[in-house]
């Protein structure tokens, strides 16, 4: 039998090399966000706002109604939180409805719905319970159904899709004790047997959501020095062991655990896609897999808005409802505008996935990052508006005869969204890397210390020719009246996006020239540029959706109480955030803060910890 790959901790360069090799290298389809970063405001990619397929919406309606009735009448979310377990009867009902096979093709026993219907279904669940969301989405967004649909062989689909559609729970196993967002350090190994018929899998996975109840796993394992491969592994195979279930601040019923694989024989036919393609498979899967979180965040935000609005209208202080006091009113107004924007961003990305013809890797990552962070602000404001009743548990409120709004549970459950499927910090780095792709193609060898003088010379010639045209055109353009007049009173915001997209491209270029090869370490600068791009995406989505909905007579009448008013207020806030971040790119305290952090790491400020009980 072959010797297992040597265990090692990846160096910084090895980690970069593995991540780079796992990227999707080309841009065969257009990306609205990528063009934003290059100063090309391709409004036609998002306007008119893509609408859902009416026939698909109607086909999904009975399931949606059944799911809503189930959540309303049969699920006790407070009990689930209290007991830390989803009742088996709830899981059985979800199986009966087909909720474990929403996107699995009908030919294999699934419901065969599209991405938008799926995200709306998961969002519906999230509006009442985060634990059931985690169960269903970990199974279908990053568990076996999605990579099987994208990369599975027909034999694999015939074997596993029917089981999955009937409710065989699946899980995704990548993270290890020393491996989080940096997969280069994966130590779980899979060694091909001497007869070439199976791999011998050994290793241990951490934080495997659904892992404690899963029947099927997608396991990432090292099959060579730089090769990581995805395997379909069955729970009942010898050597597969659930070591323990883990417990967290929120999502008390999350079936997350440590899974150990000891000399597990995995048939070669259970390799997904091909040897060495595991990380690329994971990244491509997440292009759509990440869309669940934005949808969940917008419906959780809607629940927060309902709670906050109702309370602010009922609760009186100083002779008036608290919602009429400016301090609370400002929170309510921002909350409503942000909830509308979250829905616009989420539905835009899902519709793009359904329509095809787009490369949505940046849209999905940005929707995940922006919606999760916005939703956290919304639930925090809801807690503040509810005051002590927000901090009190639903059970305690119920015992006193008050409406048991579960704000404290929602806050606990929603905090993980900034960590799930790539932390906010990792999303910024991922987006920044993709945003500079064109520049690296043109001038990457100029800033790469490993490039030969010959390569640098060629890159200099290539860059001179490219930027002689590109740079002046990032200054030239017309982002003023009467352009985009079809947006009515929102036209001024669309013009702002066009102008700021060109400024974003220039600022990114200036930062590359300023920091050169060191730009990748200036994570705060890159983060601000990514945040600008996210705000411009949200503004574009909001304006396009509002114009479409106003045209269709949805949401309200014209500006008063309708989508235009929500979009306008959101854009007013977003414009200020965009300009603040542009200012902070050049004027900031990054260096001083970083110097301080180094001293903190060395323990030079440990004296600050006086007065605490050391354990």
Secondary structure in CASP SS format (residue, H / E / C, confidence):
PFRMAT SS
TARGET T0000
AUTHOR 0000-0000-0000
METHOD secondary structure of the structure
MODEL  1
X C 1.00
X C 1.00
X C 1.00
X C 1.00
X C 1.00
X C 1.00
X C 1.00
X C 1.00
X C 1.00
X C 1.00
X C 1.00
X H 1.00
X H 1.00
X H 1.00
X H 1.00
X H 1.00
X H 1.00
X H 1.00
X H 1.00
X H 1.00
X H 1.00
X H 1.00
X C 1.00
X C 1.00
X C 1.00
X C 1.00
X C 1.00
X C 1.00
X C 1.00
X E 1.00
X C 1.00
X H 1.00
X H 1.00
X H 1.00
X H 1.00
X H 1.00
X H 1.00
X C 1.00
X C 1.00
X C 1.00
X C 1.00
X C 1.00
X H 1.00
X H 1.00
X H 1.00
X C 1.00
X C 1.00
X C 1.00
X C 1.00
X C 1.00
X C 1.00
X C 1.00
X C 1.00
X H 1.00
X H 1.00
X H 1.00
X H 1.00
X H 1.00
X H 1.00
X H 1.00
X H 1.00
X H 1.00
X H 1.00
X H 1.00
X H 1.00
X H 1.00
X H 1.00
X H 1.00
X H 1.00
X H 1.00
X H 1.00
X H 1.00
X H 1.00
X H 1.00
X C 1.00
X C 1.00
X H 1.00
X H 1.00
X H 1.00
X H 1.00
X H 1.00
X H 1.00
X H 1.00
X C 1.00
X C 1.00
X C 1.00
X C 1.00
X H 1.00
X H 1.00
X H 1.00
X H 1.00
X H 1.00
X H 1.00
X H 1.00
X H 1.00
X H 1.00
X H 1.00
X C 1.00
X C 1.00
X C 1.00
X C 1.00
X C 1.00
X C 1.00
X C 1.00
X C 1.00
X H 1.00
X H 1.00
X H 1.00
X C 1.00
X C 1.00
X C 1.00
X C 1.00
X C 1.00
X C 1.00
X H 1.00
X H 1.00
X H 1.00
X H 1.00
X H 1.00
X H 1.00
X H 1.00
X H 1.00
X H 1.00
X H 1.00
X H 1.00
X H 1.00
X C 1.00
X C 1.00
X C 1.00
X H 1.00
X H 1.00
X H 1.00
X H 1.00
X H 1.00
X H 1.00
X H 1.00
X H 1.00
X H 1.00
X H 1.00
X H 1.00
X C 1.00
X C 1.00
X C 1.00
X H 1.00
X H 1.00
X H 1.00
X H 1.00
X H 1.00
X H 1.00
X H 1.00
X H 1.00
X C 1.00
X C 1.00
X H 1.00
X H 1.00
X H 1.00
X H 1.00
X H 1.00
X H 1.00
X H 1.00
X H 1.00
X H 1.00
X H 1.00
X H 1.00
X H 1.00
X C 1.00
X C 1.00
X C 1.00
X C 1.00
X E 1.00
X E 1.00
X E 1.00
X E 1.00
X C 1.00
X C 1.00
X E 1.00
X C 1.00
X C 1.00
X E 1.00
X C 1.00
X C 1.00
X C 1.00
X H 1.00
X H 1.00
X H 1.00
X C 1.00
X C 1.00
X C 1.00
X E 1.00
X E 1.00
X E 1.00
X E 1.00
X C 1.00
X C 1.00
X C 1.00
X C 1.00
X C 1.00
X E 1.00
X E 1.00
X E 1.00
X E 1.00
X E 1.00
X E 1.00
X E 1.00
X E 1.00
X E 1.00
X E 1.00
X E 1.00
X E 1.00
X C 1.00
X C 1.00
X C 1.00
X C 1.00
X C 1.00
X C 1.00
X E 1.00
X E 1.00
X E 1.00
X E 1.00
X E 1.00
X E 1.00
X E 1.00
X E 1.00
X E 1.00
X C 1.00
X C 1.00
X E 1.00
X E 1.00
X E 1.00
X E 1.00
X E 1.00
X E 1.00
X E 1.00
X E 1.00
X C 1.00
X C 1.00
X C 1.00
X C 1.00
X C 1.00
X E 1.00
X E 1.00
X E 1.00
X E 1.00
X E 1.00
X E 1.00
X E 1.00
X C 1.00
X C 1.00
X C 1.00
X C 1.00
X C 1.00
X C 1.00
X C 1.00
X C 1.00
X C 1.00
X E 1.00
X E 1.00
X E 1.00
X E 1.00
X E 1.00
X E 1.00
X E 1.00
X E 1.00
X E 1.00
X E 1.00
X E 1.00
X E 1.00
X H 1.00
X H 1.00
X H 1.00
X E 1.00
X E 1.00
X C 1.00
X C 1.00
X C 1.00
X C 1.00
X C 1.00
X H 1.00
X H 1.00
X H 1.00
X H 1.00
X H 1.00
X H 1.00
X H 1.00
X H 1.00
X H 1.00
X H 1.00
X H 1.00
X H 1.00
X C 1.00
X H 1.00
X H 1.00
X H 1.00
X H 1.00
X H 1.00
X H 1.00
X H 1.00
X H 1.00
X H 1.00
X H 1.00
X H 1.00
X H 1.00
X H 1.00
X H 1.00
X H 1.00
X H 1.00
X H 1.00
X H 1.00
X H 1.00
X H 1.00
X H 1.00
X H 1.00
X H 1.00
X H 1.00
X C 1.00
X E 1.00
X E 1.00
X C 1.00
X C 1.00
X E 1.00
X E 1.00
X H 1.00
X H 1.00
X H 1.00
X C 1.00
X H 1.00
X H 1.00
X H 1.00
X H 1.00
X H 1.00
X H 1.00
X H 1.00
X H 1.00
X H 1.00
X H 1.00
X H 1.00
X H 1.00
X H 1.00
X H 1.00
X H 1.00
X H 1.00
X H 1.00
X H 1.00
X H 1.00
X H 1.00
X H 1.00
X H 1.00
X H 1.00
X H 1.00
X H 1.00
X H 1.00
X H 1.00
X H 1.00
X H 1.00
X H 1.00
X C 1.00
X C 1.00
X E 1.00
X C 1.00
X C 1.00
X H 1.00
X H 1.00
X H 1.00
X H 1.00
X H 1.00
X H 1.00
X H 1.00
X H 1.00
X H 1.00
X H 1.00
X H 1.00
X H 1.00
X H 1.00
X H 1.00
X H 1.00
X H 1.00
X H 1.00
X H 1.00
X H 1.00
X H 1.00
X H 1.00
X H 1.00
X H 1.00
X H 1.00
X H 1.00
X H 1.00
X C 1.00
X H 1.00
X H 1.00
X H 1.00
X H 1.00
X C 1.00
X C 1.00
X H 1.00
X H 1.00
X H 1.00
X H 1.00
X H 1.00
X H 1.00
X C 1.00
X C 1.00
X C 1.00
X C 1.00
X C 1.00
X C 1.00
X C 1.00
X H 1.00
X H 1.00
X H 1.00
X H 1.00
X H 1.00
X H 1.00
X H 1.00
X H 1.00
X H 1.00
X H 1.00
X H 1.00
X H 1.00
X C 1.00
X C 1.00
X C 1.00
X C 1.00
X C 1.00
X H 1.00
X H 1.00
X H 1.00
X H 1.00
X H 1.00
X H 1.00
X H 1.00
X H 1.00
X H 1.00
X H 1.00
X H 1.00
X H 1.00
X C 1.00
X H 1.00
X H 1.00
X H 1.00
X H 1.00
X H 1.00
X H 1.00
X H 1.00
X H 1.00
X H 1.00
X H 1.00
X H 1.00
X C 1.00
X C 1.00
X C 1.00
X C 1.00
X C 1.00
X H 1.00
X H 1.00
X H 1.00
X H 1.00
X H 1.00
X H 1.00
X H 1.00
X H 1.00
X H 1.00
X H 1.00
X H 1.00
X H 1.00
X H 1.00
X H 1.00
X H 1.00
X H 1.00
X H 1.00
X H 1.00
X H 1.00
X H 1.00
X H 1.00
X C 1.00
X C 1.00
X C 1.00
X C 1.00
X C 1.00
X C 1.00
X C 1.00
X C 1.00
X C 1.00
X C 1.00
X C 1.00
X H 1.00
X H 1.00
X H 1.00
X H 1.00
X H 1.00
X H 1.00
X H 1.00
X H 1.00
X H 1.00
X H 1.00
X H 1.00
X H 1.00
X H 1.00
X H 1.00
X H 1.00
X H 1.00
X H 1.00
X H 1.00
X H 1.00
X H 1.00
X H 1.00
X H 1.00
X H 1.00
X H 1.00
X H 1.00
X H 1.00
X H 1.00
X H 1.00
X H 1.00
X H 1.00
X H 1.00
X H 1.00
X H 1.00
X H 1.00
X H 1.00
X H 1.00
X H 1.00
X C 1.00
X H 1.00
X H 1.00
X H 1.00
X H 1.00
X H 1.00
X H 1.00
X H 1.00
X H 1.00
X H 1.00
X H 1.00
X H 1.00
X H 1.00
X H 1.00
X H 1.00
X H 1.00
X H 1.00
X H 1.00
X H 1.00
X H 1.00
X H 1.00
X H 1.00
X H 1.00
X H 1.00
X H 1.00
X H 1.00
X H 1.00
X H 1.00
X H 1.00
X H 1.00
X H 1.00
X C 1.00
X C 1.00
X C 1.00
X C 1.00
X E 1.00
X C 1.00
X C 1.00
X E 1.00
X C 1.00
X C 1.00
X H 1.00
X H 1.00
X H 1.00
X H 1.00
X H 1.00
X H 1.00
X H 1.00
X H 1.00
X H 1.00
X H 1.00
X H 1.00
X H 1.00
X H 1.00
X H 1.00
X H 1.00
X H 1.00
X H 1.00
X H 1.00
X H 1.00
X H 1.00
X H 1.00
X H 1.00
X H 1.00
X H 1.00
X C 1.00
X C 1.00
X C 1.00
X H 1.00
X H 1.00
X H 1.00
X H 1.00
X H 1.00
X H 1.00
X H 1.00
X H 1.00
X H 1.00
X H 1.00
X H 1.00
X H 1.00
X C 1.00
X C 1.00
X C 1.00
X C 1.00
X H 1.00
X H 1.00
X H 1.00
X H 1.00
X C 1.00
X C 1.00
X C 1.00
X C 1.00
X C 1.00
X C 1.00
END
